[in-house]
Amino acid sequence: MNNNKYATKRLLISIFLALASCAGGAKAFSTPLRHNRIDYTSKRGPTQPSSKTPWQVPRGGDLTTSSTSLKSSLIGAIDVFYKTMPLTSAFVTCGIKASAADLVAQKRAASLDETDEEIEKRRNFAFFLYGGLYQGMAQEILFNEIFPKIFGQGTDIITVISKVSFDMLVVSPFVCLPVAYLVKSVIFQYSVGEALARYKDDVMKNGLLLKYWSLWGPVQCLTFGVVPVHLRIAFIAVISFFWLIIFSSVSAKGQRERELECSLEDGVSCRIDG
């Protein structure tokens, strides 16, 4: 048990150092001119200093106008953040989203089973890493950097169908879903072979891939055909919150089935992870 805790802490430190080494200033995660992206900050003229902040309302002033100004400033700041720091925004958005989705799935499973099991923190941390590193940073590079080089940057129906088909038939079954099981194997200290065996088991017995296609096929048509480039990962994050609840439930169901098979074979539980 101590070895597992030590390994988890060491992994946390390694990830923190890796991210810190890449973040030598905003430019490390800021790519405003890649692949004909617009430099959204260069077009702005010099700003005039203001003696009033958006939330300060003078006596007799218009509270509604001030409130609207504050909301506009906040929305504008978020928009600029996603435009100018795509990798950072992708990691933060998708990591927190994945962790929250797994918490919902764990709470839901506990209520259905009528048990008072504690939150499995290592499992939740695995989802946080998967969400931040793959669904966030990796998909930002994949969808907004690599795909435009291969398929072009258009939003016509041929380009959209090409991107969606490649994502559904190549990226999803061979990269996206297996990575989740591999990340989990690192956290819970079991082999790559065991991780891939669990993935295959969930695909064959629990319909994991069919569930993925039924949701993400239509969603990705919107992603590549309608959603602005700098908001694609945020859009995917919103939808994948619900997908990760499904995914977490499917993987947990597969784990319970494997534990049951093990207990029937040798009379003891072979629980390895959550």
N, C-alpha and C positions, 0 to 999 in steps of 0.2 A: 504493500500500500504506500509506504514511504517512497519507494522507488518511482511509483506512478506520479505521486505529488511532485517529486523532484523533477521528473521528466517534463511534467506540465509546466512547472515554473521556468525550467530552462527553455522550453519552447516559447513561452511568453516573452522572456528576455530577448531571445534571438529575433523574434518578429518585431519587437519594439526597436531594437538596434537597426534592423534592416530598413524599417520605415523611416527611422531618424536619419540614416545615412543618405536616404533618397530625398530628404526634405531640407536640403541646404538652402532654404529660402523658398519663396513662392514659385520661382521659375522651375523648380524641380517637378512640380505637379501642374505647371501652367503651360498650356500649349495652344495659344490663341490663333496661330497662323498655320496649323497643320492642315494639309489637304484642302486648301482654299477656305479654311474657316476665317471668319471675319474677326479682325482685332476690334473688339467692342469698346475698348477703352481709348483707342487712339483718336477716334472721331469726336470725342468730347472736347469742347473748348475749355479754357481755364475757368475754374469755378470761382465764384465770388464768395468771400467769407460772409457768413451770416451771423448776426448777433443773437438770433433766436433759434433754438432747437425745435424740431417738429412737435415735441410734446409740451412746449411752453405756450400757453394761451394768455395773451394780455387781457386785462380786465376789459370787459365789453367786447372781446373778440369772438370769433365764430368757432365754437367748440367742434362742430361738425367738420368744418374745413380743416382744422388741426388734426382731428382723428383720421380723416381721409389722407392727409399728407403723411402722417406717420405710417399708415398701412402701405401707401405707395412707396415710401422709402424702404420699408422692410421687404416688400415684394421685389423691389429693384435690387436690393442688396443680395437677396437669395438668388435672383436671376444672374447677377454678375458672378457670384460664387460658382454657380454651375457652369458658366461660360468660360471663366478664366482658370479654374482649378478643377478640371474634370476628374482626375484620379482621386484627389482628396475627397471631393464631394461624393464620388461613387463609393469609396471605401466606407465613409461615415454613414451614408444613407443606407446602403445595402447590409452593412454589418449590424447596425442597430435593428433594422427591419427583420433580418433573419433571426436574431436573438429573440425579438418580441414574438415572432410567429411560432417559434419553438415553445416559448413559455405558454402561449395560448393552447398549443397542441398538448403539452404536458398536463395543464390544468383540465383540459377537456377529457383526456384519457382517465385522469384520476377521478373525475366526477362520474364518468360512465361506469368505472369499475367500483365506485363507492369506496375508495381507499384514501388514506391521508398520507400518501407517499410524498417525501420532500422533493423539491425541484432538483433534477439531476444536473448539476452545474457543469460537469465536464461535457455532457451532451450538448448543453446550451452553448458552451464556449466553442464547441466544434461547429455549430451552426453559425455562430458569429464570425468565425474565421472563413468559413465557406462563403458566407454572404459578402463579407468585405473584400476578400482577396480574389475570389473567382467571379461571383455575380456582380461585384462592383468594378474593381480595377481591371480584371482580365477581360470582362465583357465590354468595358469602355474601349479598350485597345482593339478587341476583336471586331466589334460592330462599327466603331467609328473610325478606325484606322486601317484594319486589314480588309474588311469587306469592301470599302470603297475602292481599294486598289484592285481587287479581284473582279467585282461586279459593276463598278462605277458608282457615281453618287446620285444618279437619277431616282425619281420616285414613280417612274412609269411602271406599268403592270408587269412587264417582262423582267425588269430589274428586281422588283419587289418579290415576285414569285421565285426568282433564282436565289435570292438571299434567304428567303423563308425555307425553301426546299433544302438548301445546303445546311441550314441550321438544324432543321428537323431530322434529316437523314444522316448527317455526318457529325456535326458538333454535339448535338444533344446525347445520342446514345454512346458516343466514343470519348467525349470530353466532359461535358457538363455534368451528367449524372454520376459517372464513375469518380470524378474528383470529390464529390461529397462523401463517398464511402472511403476514399483514400485519406481525406482529412480526418475523418472519424477514427480510422485505424491508427493514425499517429497519436491522437489524443488518448485513445484507450489501449494503446500498446499491443495491437495484434498485427498479424502479417498482411502484406499486400495481397497475397493469394486468398486469405480469408475475406478481405474486404471485397475483392472482385467476385468471390463466390456468393457473398451476401447480395451484391448488386444483381447478379444473374438470377438468384433465387427470387428477389422481389420483382424482377421483370417477368419471369416465367410464371410465378404463382400468384402474385398480387397485382398484376396489370400495371406496373409502374410506368412503363414507356407509353402505353396507350392513354393513360391518364394525362401524361405530359403532353402528348400530341394534341389531344382533344382540347386542352386549354391554350397551349402556346402557339398552335398553328394560326388561329384567327388573331391572337394578340400580336404576333410578330408581323402580320400583314399591316396592322396599324402602326407598329413601331417603325418599320422601314418606309411606309407609304405616306404617313400623316404627321407623326410626331417630329418636332424640330430636333436636329442632331444633338444639341447640348442638353436636351431634356429626355433623351431616349432612356438613359439608365435610370433616371428618376421615375419615369413611367413604368419601366420594367419592374422597379422596386415595389411600386404600389401593387401591381398585379401579383408579383411573386410572394408578397406577404401571404396571400391566400393560398398560393401554390405550396409554399413551405409548410403551411399547416397540414395540407394533404400529404406532402412528402414525409413530414415528420411522423404522421400517423401510420403511413404505409411501412416505413422502415421499422417503427416500433412494433407493428403487428408482425412483421417478418421475424423480428427478434424474439417475440413471445412464442411464435410457432417453433423456432429452432430450440428454444429452451425446453418446450414441452416434449419435442422429439428426443432431446438429450435425456430428460428425466425419465422418459418411458424406457429408454435403452438401458441405462445403468442405475436408475433409482435415485439419482441426485440431479440437482439443477446445475447446468453448465453456463450460468449467467456470466457474460464477459463484459457487457456494457449495457447502457440504458436504452 
